[in-house]
Amino acid sequence: MKDKGIGVLLDAYARLDQSAPPLKIVGTGADLHAWQAQAAESGLTNHIEWLGFKTGDELAQLYRGCLALINPSLLTKHLV
């Protein structure tokens, strides 16, 4: 799991109360199956929607309907 913070997000989400809103993950990538396996191992299968790649109006509609927007990332290089 390279530069994305999805694994960290999943760990944090697993610590929330079961009444937390469902997590909708938009995007795809080489680590998708590893993230899905991590979610399953954490008992999150019924609490996460994996929506795949979205753009344009479809993505804008998801933004408008969200309670919070989380853009996880692990900074691997120092900014100058």
Buried (B, 14 or more C-beta within 10 A) or exposed (E): BEEBBBBEBBEEBBEEEEEEEEBEBBEEBEBBEEBBEBBEEBEBEEBBEBBEEBEEEEEEEBEEEEEEEEEBEEEEEEEE
